[in-house]
Amino acid sequence: MKTIKNIITELKSTKWPSKLEILQMTIYTIILCAVLAAIMVGLDLVLFKVRDWFLNI
């Protein structure tokens, strides 16, 4: 029982992010995912061309 009371007390003292902070973190996450996806697509295209170059020699 003491553990549950500790959890509830800890949750009450937690500082939850505001709506603006959540929106900012969401935008940052979407931008980061887009950048990583672009890097992966770029690497995929480059490696595809390298593979074709080696196969056509």
C-alpha distance matrix in Angstrom:
0.0 3.8 5.4 5.4 6.5 8.8 10.1 11.0 12.6 14.4 15.7 17.0 18.8 20.4 24.1 25.0 28.7 31.3 33.4 36.2 34.2 33.1 36.7 38.0 35.6 36.6 40.2 40.0 38.3 41.0 43.7 42.3 42.2 45.8 47.0 45.5 46.9 50.4 50.3 49.5 52.3 54.7 54.0 54.4 57.7 59.0 58.1 59.7 62.9 62.9 62.4 65.3 67.5 67.0 67.7 70.8 72.5
3.8 0.0 3.8 5.5 5.2 6.2 8.7 10.0 10.5 12.2 14.3 15.5 16.7 18.5 22.2 23.7 27.4 30.1 32.5 35.1 33.0 32.1 35.9 36.9 34.5 35.9 39.4 38.9 37.4 40.4 42.9 41.4 41.6 45.2 46.2 44.8 46.5 49.8 49.6 49.0 51.9 54.1 53.4 54.0 57.4 58.5 57.7 59.4 62.5 62.4 62.2 65.1 67.1 66.7 67.5 70.6 72.2
5.4 3.8 0.0 3.8 5.4 5.0 6.2 8.7 9.9 10.5 12.3 14.3 15.5 16.5 20.3 21.5 25.0 28.0 30.3 32.8 30.5 29.5 33.2 34.1 31.5 32.8 36.4 35.7 34.1 37.1 39.6 38.0 38.1 41.7 42.7 41.2 42.9 46.2 46.0 45.3 48.2 50.4 49.7 50.3 53.6 54.7 53.9 55.6 58.8 58.6 58.4 61.3 63.3 62.9 63.7 66.8 68.4
5.4 5.5 3.8 0.0 3.8 5.4 5.0 6.2 8.6 9.8 10.6 12.4 14.4 15.4 19.1 19.8 23.4 26.1 28.1 30.9 28.9 27.7 31.3 32.6 30.2 31.2 34.9 34.6 33.0 35.8 38.5 37.2 37.1 40.6 42.0 40.6 42.1 45.4 45.5 44.8 47.5 49.9 49.4 49.9 53.1 54.4 53.7 55.3 58.4 58.5 58.3 61.1 63.2 62.9 63.6 66.7 68.4
6.5 5.2 5.4 3.8 0.0 3.8 5.4 5.1 6.1 8.5 9.9 10.6 12.5 14.3 18.0 19.2 23.0 25.5 27.9 30.6 28.7 27.9 31.6 32.8 30.7 32.0 35.6 35.3 34.1 37.0 39.5 38.4 38.6 42.1 43.3 42.2 43.8 47.0 47.2 46.8 49.5 51.7 51.4 52.0 55.2 56.4 55.9 57.6 60.6 60.7 60.7 63.4 65.5 65.3 66.2 69.1 70.8
8.8 6.2 5.0 5.4 3.8 0.0 3.8 5.5 5.1 6.0 8.6 9.9 10.7 12.3 16.1 17.7 21.4 24.2 26.9 29.3 27.0 26.4 30.2 31.0 28.8 30.4 33.9 33.3 32.1 35.2 37.5 36.2 36.7 40.2 41.1 40.0 41.8 44.9 44.9 44.6 47.5 49.5 49.1 49.9 53.1 54.2 53.6 55.5 58.4 58.4 58.5 61.3 63.2 63.0 64.0 67.0 68.6
10.1 8.7 6.2 5.0 5.4 3.8 0.0 3.8 5.5 5.1 6.1 8.6 10.0 10.6 14.3 15.3 18.9 21.7 24.1 26.6 24.4 23.4 27.2 28.2 25.9 27.2 30.7 30.3 29.0 31.9 34.4 33.1 33.4 36.9 38.0 36.9 38.5 41.7 41.8 41.4 44.2 46.4 46.0 46.7 49.9 51.1 50.6 52.3 55.3 55.4 55.4 58.2 60.2 60.1 61.0 63.9 65.6
11.0 10.0 8.7 6.2 5.1 5.5 3.8 0.0 3.8 5.4 5.1 6.2 8.8 10.0 13.5 14.3 18.1 20.4 22.7 25.5 23.8 22.9 26.5 27.9 26.0 27.2 30.7 30.7 29.6 32.3 34.9 34.0 34.4 37.7 39.0 38.2 39.7 42.8 43.2 43.0 45.5 47.8 47.7 48.4 51.4 52.8 52.5 54.0 57.0 57.3 57.4 60.0 62.1 62.2 63.0 65.8 67.6
12.6 10.5 9.9 8.6 6.1 5.1 5.5 3.8 0.0 3.8 5.5 5.2 6.4 8.8 12.3 14.1 17.9 20.3 23.1 25.5 23.6 23.4 27.1 28.0 26.3 28.0 31.4 31.1 30.4 33.4 35.6 34.7 35.4 38.7 39.8 39.1 41.0 43.9 44.1 44.1 46.8 48.8 48.8 49.7 52.7 53.8 53.7 55.5 58.3 58.5 58.8 61.5 63.3 63.4 64.5 67.3 68.9
14.4 12.2 10.5 9.8 8.5 6.0 5.1 5.4 3.8 0.0 3.8 5.4 5.2 6.3 10.1 11.9 15.6 18.4 21.3 23.5 21.1 20.9 24.7 25.3 23.4 25.2 28.5 28.0 27.2 30.4 32.5 31.4 32.2 35.5 36.4 35.7 37.7 40.6 40.6 40.7 43.5 45.4 45.3 46.3 49.3 50.4 50.2 52.1 54.8 55.0 55.3 58.1 59.8 59.9 61.1 63.9 65.5
15.7 14.3 12.3 10.6 9.9 8.6 6.1 5.1 5.5 3.8 0.0 3.8 5.5 5.1 8.6 9.4 13.1 15.8 18.3 20.8 18.8 18.2 21.9 23.0 21.1 22.6 26.1 25.9 25.1 28.0 30.3 29.5 30.1 33.4 34.6 34.0 35.7 38.6 39.0 39.1 41.6 43.7 43.8 44.7 47.6 48.9 48.8 50.5 53.3 53.7 54.0 56.6 58.4 58.7 59.8 62.4 64.2
17.0 15.5 14.3 12.4 10.6 9.9 8.6 6.2 5.2 5.4 3.8 0.0 3.8 5.5 8.2 9.6 13.4 15.4 18.2 20.7 19.2 19.0 22.6 23.8 22.5 24.1 27.3 27.4 27.0 29.8 32.0 31.6 32.4 35.5 36.7 36.4 38.2 40.9 41.5 41.8 44.2 46.2 46.5 47.5 50.2 51.5 51.7 53.3 56.0 56.5 56.9 59.5 61.3 61.7 62.8 65.4 67.1
18.8 16.7 15.5 14.4 12.5 10.7 10.0 8.8 6.4 5.2 5.5 3.8 0.0 3.8 6.4 9.2 12.7 15.0 18.3 20.2 18.3 18.8 22.4 23.0 21.7 23.9 26.8 26.5 26.4 29.5 31.3 30.7 32.0 35.0 35.9 35.7 37.7 40.3 40.6 41.2 43.8 45.5 45.7 47.0 49.7 50.7 51.0 52.9 55.4 55.7 56.4 59.0 60.6 61.0 62.3 64.9 66.5
20.4 18.5 16.5 15.4 14.3 12.3 10.6 10.0 8.8 6.3 5.1 5.5 3.8 0.0 3.8 6.1 9.5 12.4 15.5 17.4 15.1 15.4 19.1 19.6 18.1 20.2 23.2 22.9 22.7 25.7 27.6 27.0 28.2 31.2 32.1 31.9 33.9 36.5 36.8 37.4 40.0 41.7 42.0 43.2 45.9 47.0 47.2 49.1 51.6 52.0 52.7 55.2 56.9 57.3 58.6 61.1 62.8
24.1 22.2 20.3 19.1 18.0 16.1 14.3 13.5 12.3 10.1 8.6 8.2 6.4 3.8 0.0 3.8 6.6 9.1 12.6 14.1 11.9 12.8 16.3 16.7 15.7 18.1 20.8 20.5 20.8 23.8 25.5 25.1 26.7 29.4 30.3 30.5 32.6 34.9 35.4 36.2 38.7 40.2 40.8 42.2 44.6 45.7 46.3 48.1 50.5 51.0 51.9 54.3 55.9 56.5 57.9 60.3 61.9
25.0 23.7 21.5 19.8 19.2 17.7 15.3 14.3 14.1 11.9 9.4 9.6 9.2 6.1 3.8 0.0 3.8 6.6 9.5 11.5 9.6 9.6 13.3 14.2 13.2 15.1 18.0 18.2 18.3 21.0 22.9 22.9 24.1 26.8 28.0 28.3 30.1 32.5 33.3 34.0 36.2 38.0 38.7 39.9 42.3 43.6 44.2 45.8 48.2 49.0 49.8 52.1 53.8 54.6 55.8 58.1 59.9
28.7 27.4 25.0 23.4 23.0 21.4 18.9 18.1 17.9 15.6 13.1 13.4 12.7 9.5 6.6 3.8 0.0 3.8 6.7 8.0 5.8 6.3 9.8 10.5 9.9 12.0 14.6 14.9 15.5 18.0 19.7 20.0 21.5 23.9 25.1 25.7 27.5 29.6 30.6 31.6 33.6 35.3 36.2 37.5 39.7 41.0 41.9 43.5 45.7 46.6 47.6 49.7 51.3 52.3 53.6 55.7 57.5
31.3 30.1 28.0 26.1 25.5 24.2 21.7 20.4 20.3 18.4 15.8 15.4 15.0 12.4 9.1 6.6 3.8 0.0 3.8 5.4 5.2 6.3 8.6 9.9 10.7 12.3 14.3 15.4 16.5 18.4 20.1 21.1 22.5 24.4 25.9 27.0 28.5 30.4 31.7 32.9 34.6 36.2 37.5 38.8 40.7 42.2 43.3 44.7 46.8 47.9 49.0 50.9 52.6 53.8 55.0 56.9 58.9
33.4 32.5 30.3 28.1 27.9 26.9 24.1 22.7 23.1 21.3 18.3 18.2 18.3 15.5 12.6 9.5 6.7 3.8 0.0 3.8 5.5 5.1 6.1 8.6 9.9 10.5 12.3 14.3 15.3 16.5 18.4 19.9 21.0 22.6 24.4 25.7 26.8 28.6 30.4 31.5 32.8 34.6 36.2 37.2 38.9 40.7 41.9 43.1 45.1 46.6 47.6 49.3 51.0 52.4 53.5 55.3 57.4
36.2 35.1 32.8 30.9 30.6 29.3 26.6 25.5 25.5 23.5 20.8 20.7 20.2 17.4 14.1 11.5 8.0 5.4 3.8 0.0 3.8 5.4 5.1 6.2 8.6 9.8 10.6 12.3 14.2 15.4 16.6 18.3 20.0 21.1 22.6 24.3 25.7 27.1 28.7 30.3 31.6 33.0 34.7 36.0 37.5 39.1 40.6 41.9 43.7 45.1 46.4 48.0 49.6 51.1 52.4 54.0 56.0
34.2 33.0 30.5 28.9 28.7 27.0 24.4 23.8 23.6 21.1 18.8 19.2 18.3 15.1 11.9 9.6 5.8 5.2 5.5 3.8 0.0 3.8 5.4 5.1 6.1 8.5 9.9 10.5 12.2 14.2 15.3 16.3 18.2 19.9 21.1 22.4 24.1 25.7 27.0 28.5 30.1 31.5 32.9 34.4 36.1 37.5 38.8 40.3 42.2 43.3 44.6 46.5 48.0 49.3 50.7 52.5 54.3
33.1 32.1 29.5 27.7 27.9 26.4 23.4 22.9 23.4 20.9 18.2 19.0 18.8 15.4 12.8 9.6 6.3 6.3 5.1 5.4 3.8 0.0 3.8 5.5 5.2 6.1 8.6 9.9 10.5 12.3 14.3 15.2 16.4 18.3 20.0 21.0 22.3 24.3 25.8 26.8 28.4 30.2 31.5 32.6 34.5 36.1 37.2 38.5 40.7 41.9 42.9 44.8 46.5 47.8 48.9 50.8 52.8
36.7 35.9 33.2 31.3 31.6 30.2 27.2 26.5 27.1 24.7 21.9 22.6 22.4 19.1 16.3 13.3 9.8 8.6 6.1 5.1 5.4 3.8 0.0 3.8 5.5 5.1 6.2 8.7 9.9 10.6 12.3 14.2 15.4 16.6 18.4 20.0 21.0 22.6 24.5 25.8 26.9 28.6 30.4 31.4 33.0 34.7 36.1 37.2 39.2 40.7 41.8 43.4 45.1 46.6 47.7 49.4 51.5
38.0 36.9 34.1 32.6 32.8 31.0 28.2 27.9 28.0 25.3 23.0 23.8 23.0 19.6 16.7 14.2 10.5 9.9 8.6 6.2 5.1 5.5 3.8 0.0 3.8 5.4 5.2 6.2 8.6 10.0 10.6 12.2 14.2 15.4 16.5 18.3 19.9 21.1 22.7 24.3 25.7 27.0 28.7 30.2 31.7 33.1 34.6 36.0 37.7 39.0 40.4 42.1 43.6 45.1 46.5 48.1 50.0
35.6 34.5 31.5 30.2 30.7 28.8 25.9 26.0 26.3 23.4 21.1 22.5 21.7 18.1 15.7 13.2 9.9 10.7 9.9 8.6 6.1 5.2 5.5 3.8 0.0 3.8 5.5 5.1 6.1 8.6 9.9 10.4 12.2 14.2 15.3 16.4 18.1 19.9 21.1 22.4 24.2 25.7 26.9 28.3 30.2 31.6 32.7 34.3 36.3 37.3 38.5 40.5 42.0 43.2 44.6 46.4 48.3
36.6 35.9 32.8 31.2 32.0 30.4 27.2 27.2 28.0 25.2 22.6 24.1 23.9 20.2 18.1 15.1 12.0 12.3 10.5 9.8 8.5 6.1 5.1 5.4 3.8 0.0 3.8 5.5 5.1 6.2 8.6 9.9 10.6 12.3 14.3 15.4 16.4 18.4 20.1 21.0 22.4 24.3 25.8 26.7 28.5 30.3 31.5 32.6 34.7 36.1 37.1 38.8 40.6 42.0 43.0 44.8 46.9
40.2 39.4 36.4 34.9 35.6 33.9 30.7 30.7 31.4 28.5 26.1 27.3 26.8 23.2 20.8 18.0 14.6 14.3 12.3 10.6 9.9 8.6 6.2 5.2 5.5 3.8 0.0 3.8 5.4 5.2 6.2 8.6 9.9 10.6 12.3 14.3 15.3 16.5 18.5 20.0 21.0 22.5 24.4 25.6 27.0 28.6 30.2 31.4 33.1 34.7 35.9 37.5 39.1 40.7 41.9 43.4 45.5
40.0 38.9 35.7 34.6 35.3 33.3 30.3 30.7 31.1 28.0 25.9 27.4 26.5 22.9 20.5 18.2 14.9 15.4 14.3 12.3 10.5 9.9 8.7 6.2 5.1 5.5 3.8 0.0 3.8 5.5 5.1 6.1 8.6 9.9 10.6 12.2 14.1 15.3 16.6 18.3 19.9 21.1 22.6 24.2 25.8 27.0 28.5 30.1 31.8 32.9 34.4 36.2 37.5 39.0 40.5 42.1 43.9
38.3 37.4 34.1 33.0 34.1 32.1 29.0 29.6 30.4 27.2 25.1 27.0 26.4 22.7 20.8 18.3 15.5 16.5 15.3 14.2 12.2 10.5 9.9 8.6 6.1 5.1 5.4 3.8 0.0 3.8 5.5 5.1 6.1 8.6 9.9 10.5 12.1 14.2 15.4 16.4 18.2 19.9 21.1 22.3 24.3 25.7 26.8 28.2 30.3 31.5 32.5 34.5 36.1 37.3 38.6 40.5 42.4
41.0 40.4 37.1 35.8 37.0 35.2 31.9 32.3 33.4 30.4 28.0 29.8 29.5 25.7 23.8 21.0 18.0 18.4 16.5 15.4 14.2 12.3 10.6 10.0 8.6 6.2 5.2 5.5 3.8 0.0 3.8 5.5 5.1 6.2 8.7 9.9 10.4 12.3 14.3 15.3 16.3 18.2 20.0 20.8 22.4 24.3 25.6 26.6 28.6 30.2 31.2 32.8 34.6 36.1 37.1 38.8 40.9
43.7 42.9 39.6 38.5 39.5 37.5 34.4 34.9 35.6 32.5 30.3 32.0 31.3 27.6 25.5 22.9 19.7 20.1 18.4 16.6 15.3 14.3 12.3 10.6 9.9 8.6 6.2 5.1 5.5 3.8 0.0 3.8 5.5 5.1 6.2 8.6 9.8 10.6 12.4 14.3 15.3 16.5 18.4 19.8 21.1 22.6 24.3 25.6 27.2 28.6 30.1 31.6 33.0 34.7 36.1 37.6 39.5
42.3 41.4 38.0 37.2 38.4 36.2 33.1 34.0 34.7 31.4 29.5 31.6 30.7 27.0 25.1 22.9 20.0 21.1 19.9 18.3 16.3 15.2 14.2 12.2 10.4 9.9 8.6 6.1 5.1 5.5 3.8 0.0 3.8 5.4 5.1 6.2 8.5 9.9 10.7 12.3 14.2 15.3 16.6 18.3 20.0 21.2 22.5 24.2 26.0 27.0 28.4 30.3 31.6 33.0 34.5 36.2 38.0
42.2 41.6 38.1 37.1 38.6 36.7 33.4 34.4 35.4 32.2 30.1 32.4 32.0 28.2 26.7 24.1 21.5 22.5 21.0 20.0 18.2 16.4 15.4 14.2 12.2 10.6 9.9 8.6 6.1 5.1 5.5 3.8 0.0 3.8 5.5 5.1 6.0 8.5 9.9 10.5 12.1 14.1 15.3 16.2 18.2 19.9 20.9 22.2 24.4 25.6 26.5 28.4 30.1 31.4 32.5 34.4 36.4
45.8 45.2 41.7 40.6 42.1 40.2 36.9 37.7 38.7 35.5 33.4 35.5 35.0 31.2 29.4 26.8 23.9 24.4 22.6 21.1 19.9 18.3 16.6 15.4 14.2 12.3 10.6 9.9 8.6 6.2 5.1 5.4 3.8 0.0 3.8 5.5 5.1 6.1 8.6 9.9 10.5 12.2 14.2 15.1 16.4 18.3 19.9 20.8 22.6 24.3 25.5 26.9 28.6 30.3 31.4 32.9 35.0
47.0 46.2 42.7 42.0 43.3 41.1 38.0 39.0 39.8 36.4 34.6 36.7 35.9 32.1 30.3 28.0 25.1 25.9 24.4 22.6 21.1 20.0 18.4 16.5 15.3 14.3 12.3 10.6 9.9 8.7 6.2 5.1 5.5 3.8 0.0 3.8 5.4 5.1 6.3 8.7 9.9 10.5 12.4 14.2 15.4 16.5 18.3 19.8 21.3 22.6 24.2 25.8 27.1 28.7 30.2 31.7 33.5
45.5 44.8 41.2 40.6 42.2 40.0 36.9 38.2 39.1 35.7 34.0 36.4 35.7 31.9 30.5 28.3 25.7 27.0 25.7 24.3 22.4 21.0 20.0 18.3 16.4 15.4 14.3 12.2 10.5 9.9 8.6 6.2 5.1 5.5 3.8 0.0 3.8 5.4 5.1 6.2 8.6 9.8 10.6 12.2 14.3 15.3 16.4 18.1 20.1 21.0 22.2 24.3 25.7 26.9 28.3 30.2 31.9
46.9 46.5 42.9 42.1 43.8 41.8 38.5 39.7 41.0 37.7 35.7 38.2 37.7 33.9 32.6 30.1 27.5 28.5 26.8 25.7 24.1 22.3 21.0 19.9 18.1 16.4 15.3 14.1 12.1 10.4 9.8 8.5 6.0 5.1 5.4 3.8 0.0 3.8 5.4 5.1 6.1 8.5 9.9 10.4 12.3 14.2 15.3 16.2 18.4 19.9 20.8 22.4 24.3 25.7 26.7 28.5 30.6
50.4 49.8 46.2 45.4 47.0 44.9 41.7 42.8 43.9 40.6 38.6 40.9 40.3 36.5 34.9 32.5 29.6 30.4 28.6 27.1 25.7 24.3 22.6 21.1 19.9 18.4 16.5 15.3 14.2 12.3 10.6 9.9 8.5 6.1 5.1 5.4 3.8 0.0 3.8 5.4 5.1 6.1 8.6 9.7 10.6 12.2 14.1 15.2 16.6 18.3 19.8 21.1 22.6 24.4 25.7 27.0 29.0
50.3 49.6 46.0 45.5 47.2 44.9 41.8 43.2 44.1 40.6 39.0 41.5 40.6 36.8 35.4 33.3 30.6 31.7 30.4 28.7 27.0 25.8 24.5 22.7 21.1 20.1 18.5 16.6 15.4 14.3 12.4 10.7 9.9 8.6 6.3 5.1 5.4 3.8 0.0 3.8 5.5 5.1 6.1 8.5 9.9 10.5 12.1 14.0 15.5 16.4 18.1 19.9 21.0 22.5 24.2 25.8 27.4
49.5 49.0 45.3 44.8 46.8 44.6 41.4 43.0 44.1 40.7 39.1 41.8 41.2 37.4 36.2 34.0 31.6 32.9 31.5 30.3 28.5 26.8 25.8 24.3 22.4 21.0 20.0 18.3 16.4 15.3 14.3 12.3 10.5 9.9 8.7 6.2 5.1 5.4 3.8 0.0 3.8 5.4 5.1 6.0 8.6 9.9 10.4 12.0 14.3 15.2 16.1 18.2 19.8 20.9 22.2 24.2 26.0
52.3 51.9 48.2 47.5 49.5 47.5 44.2 45.5 46.8 43.5 41.6 44.2 43.8 40.0 38.7 36.2 33.6 34.6 32.8 31.6 30.1 28.4 26.9 25.7 24.2 22.4 21.0 19.9 18.2 16.3 15.3 14.2 12.1 10.5 9.9 8.6 6.1 5.1 5.5 3.8 0.0 3.8 5.5 5.0 6.2 8.6 9.9 10.4 12.4 14.2 15.2 16.5 18.3 20.0 21.0 22.5 24.7
54.7 54.1 50.4 49.9 51.7 49.5 46.4 47.8 48.8 45.4 43.7 46.2 45.5 41.7 40.2 38.0 35.3 36.2 34.6 33.0 31.5 30.2 28.6 27.0 25.7 24.3 22.5 21.1 19.9 18.2 16.5 15.3 14.1 12.2 10.5 9.8 8.5 6.1 5.1 5.4 3.8 0.0 3.8 5.4 5.2 6.2 8.6 9.8 10.8 12.4 14.2 15.5 16.6 18.5 20.0 21.2 23.1
54.0 53.4 49.7 49.4 51.4 49.1 46.0 47.7 48.8 45.3 43.8 46.5 45.7 42.0 40.8 38.7 36.2 37.5 36.2 34.7 32.9 31.5 30.4 28.7 26.9 25.8 24.4 22.6 21.1 20.0 18.4 16.6 15.3 14.2 12.4 10.6 9.9 8.6 6.1 5.1 5.5 3.8 0.0 3.8 5.5 5.1 6.0 8.3 9.9 10.4 12.0 14.1 15.2 16.4 18.1 19.9 21.4
54.4 54.0 50.3 49.9 52.0 49.9 46.7 48.4 49.7 46.3 44.7 47.5 47.0 43.2 42.2 39.9 37.5 38.8 37.2 36.0 34.4 32.6 31.4 30.2 28.3 26.7 25.6 24.2 22.3 20.8 19.8 18.3 16.2 15.1 14.2 12.2 10.4 9.7 8.5 6.0 5.0 5.4 3.8 0.0 3.8 5.5 5.3 6.0 8.7 9.9 10.4 12.2 14.1 15.4 16.3 18.2 20.3
57.7 57.4 53.6 53.1 55.2 53.1 49.9 51.4 52.7 49.3 47.6 50.2 49.7 45.9 44.6 42.3 39.7 40.7 38.9 37.5 36.1 34.5 33.0 31.7 30.2 28.5 27.0 25.8 24.3 22.4 21.1 20.0 18.2 16.4 15.4 14.3 12.3 10.6 9.9 8.6 6.2 5.2 5.5 3.8 0.0 3.8 5.5 5.0 6.3 8.7 9.9 10.6 12.3 14.4 15.4 16.5 18.7
59.0 58.5 54.7 54.4 56.4 54.2 51.1 52.8 53.8 50.4 48.9 51.5 50.7 47.0 45.7 43.6 41.0 42.2 40.7 39.1 37.5 36.1 34.7 33.1 31.6 30.3 28.6 27.0 25.7 24.3 22.6 21.2 19.9 18.3 16.5 15.3 14.2 12.2 10.5 9.9 8.6 6.2 5.1 5.5 3.8 0.0 3.8 5.4 5.2 6.3 8.6 10.0 10.6 12.5 14.3 15.4 17.0
58.1 57.7 53.9 53.7 55.9 53.6 50.6 52.5 53.7 50.2 48.8 51.7 51.0 47.2 46.3 44.2 41.9 43.3 41.9 40.6 38.8 37.2 36.1 34.6 32.7 31.5 30.2 28.5 26.8 25.6 24.3 22.5 20.9 19.9 18.3 16.4 15.3 14.1 12.1 10.4 9.9 8.6 6.0 5.3 5.5 3.8 0.0 3.8 5.4 4.9 6.0 8.5 9.7 10.5 12.2 14.1 15.7
59.7 59.4 55.6 55.3 57.6 55.5 52.3 54.0 55.5 52.1 50.5 53.3 52.9 49.1 48.1 45.8 43.5 44.7 43.1 41.9 40.3 38.5 37.2 36.0 34.3 32.6 31.4 30.1 28.2 26.6 25.6 24.2 22.2 20.8 19.8 18.1 16.2 15.2 14.0 12.0 10.4 9.8 8.3 6.0 5.0 5.4 3.8 0.0 3.8 5.5 5.1 6.2 8.6 10.0 10.6 12.3 14.6
62.9 62.5 58.8 58.4 60.6 58.4 55.3 57.0 58.3 54.8 53.3 56.0 55.4 51.6 50.5 48.2 45.7 46.8 45.1 43.7 42.2 40.7 39.2 37.7 36.3 34.7 33.1 31.8 30.3 28.6 27.2 26.0 24.4 22.6 21.3 20.1 18.4 16.6 15.5 14.3 12.4 10.8 9.9 8.7 6.3 5.2 5.4 3.8 0.0 3.8 5.4 5.1 6.1 8.7 9.9 10.5 12.5
62.9 62.4 58.6 58.5 60.7 58.4 55.4 57.3 58.5 55.0 53.7 56.5 55.7 52.0 51.0 49.0 46.6 47.9 46.6 45.1 43.3 41.9 40.7 39.0 37.3 36.1 34.7 32.9 31.5 30.2 28.6 27.0 25.6 24.3 22.6 21.0 19.9 18.3 16.4 15.2 14.2 12.4 10.4 9.9 8.7 6.3 4.9 5.5 3.8 0.0 3.8 5.5 5.0 6.3 8.6 10.0 11.0
62.4 62.2 58.4 58.3 60.7 58.5 55.4 57.4 58.8 55.3 54.0 56.9 56.4 52.7 51.9 49.8 47.6 49.0 47.6 46.4 44.6 42.9 41.8 40.4 38.5 37.1 35.9 34.4 32.5 31.2 30.1 28.4 26.5 25.5 24.2 22.2 20.8 19.8 18.1 16.1 15.2 14.2 12.0 10.4 9.9 8.6 6.0 5.1 5.4 3.8 0.0 3.8 5.4 5.2 6.2 8.6 10.3
65.3 65.1 61.3 61.1 63.4 61.3 58.2 60.0 61.5 58.1 56.6 59.5 59.0 55.2 54.3 52.1 49.7 50.9 49.3 48.0 46.5 44.8 43.4 42.1 40.5 38.8 37.5 36.2 34.5 32.8 31.6 30.3 28.4 26.9 25.8 24.3 22.4 21.1 19.9 18.2 16.5 15.5 14.1 12.2 10.6 10.0 8.5 6.2 5.1 5.5 3.8 0.0 3.8 5.4 5.1 6.0 8.7
67.5 67.1 63.3 63.2 65.5 63.2 60.2 62.1 63.3 59.8 58.4 61.3 60.6 56.9 55.9 53.8 51.3 52.6 51.0 49.6 48.0 46.5 45.1 43.6 42.0 40.6 39.1 37.5 36.1 34.6 33.0 31.6 30.1 28.6 27.1 25.7 24.3 22.6 21.0 19.8 18.3 16.6 15.2 14.1 12.3 10.6 9.7 8.6 6.1 5.0 5.4 3.8 0.0 3.8 5.6 5.3 6.5
67.0 66.7 62.9 62.9 65.3 63.0 60.1 62.2 63.4 59.9 58.7 61.7 61.0 57.3 56.5 54.6 52.3 53.8 52.4 51.1 49.3 47.8 46.6 45.1 43.2 42.0 40.7 39.0 37.3 36.1 34.7 33.0 31.4 30.3 28.7 26.9 25.7 24.4 22.5 20.9 20.0 18.5 16.4 15.4 14.4 12.5 10.5 10.0 8.7 6.3 5.2 5.4 3.8 0.0 3.8 5.5 5.6
67.7 67.5 63.7 63.6 66.2 64.0 61.0 63.0 64.5 61.1 59.8 62.8 62.3 58.6 57.9 55.8 53.6 55.0 53.5 52.4 50.7 48.9 47.7 46.5 44.6 43.0 41.9 40.5 38.6 37.1 36.1 34.5 32.5 31.4 30.2 28.3 26.7 25.7 24.2 22.2 21.0 20.0 18.1 16.3 15.4 14.3 12.2 10.6 9.9 8.6 6.2 5.1 5.6 3.8 0.0 3.8 5.7
70.8 70.6 66.8 66.7 69.1 67.0 63.9 65.8 67.3 63.9 62.4 65.4 64.9 61.1 60.3 58.1 55.7 56.9 55.3 54.0 52.5 50.8 49.4 48.1 46.4 44.8 43.4 42.1 40.5 38.8 37.6 36.2 34.4 32.9 31.7 30.2 28.5 27.0 25.8 24.2 22.5 21.2 19.9 18.2 16.5 15.4 14.1 12.3 10.5 10.0 8.6 6.0 5.3 5.5 3.8 0.0 3.8
72.5 72.2 68.4 68.4 70.8 68.6 65.6 67.6 68.9 65.5 64.2 67.1 66.5 62.8 61.9 59.9 57.5 58.9 57.4 56.0 54.3 52.8 51.5 50.0 48.3 46.9 45.5 43.9 42.4 40.9 39.5 38.0 36.4 35.0 33.5 31.9 30.6 29.0 27.4 26.0 24.7 23.1 21.4 20.3 18.7 17.0 15.7 14.6 12.5 11.0 10.3 8.7 6.5 5.6 5.7 3.8 0.0
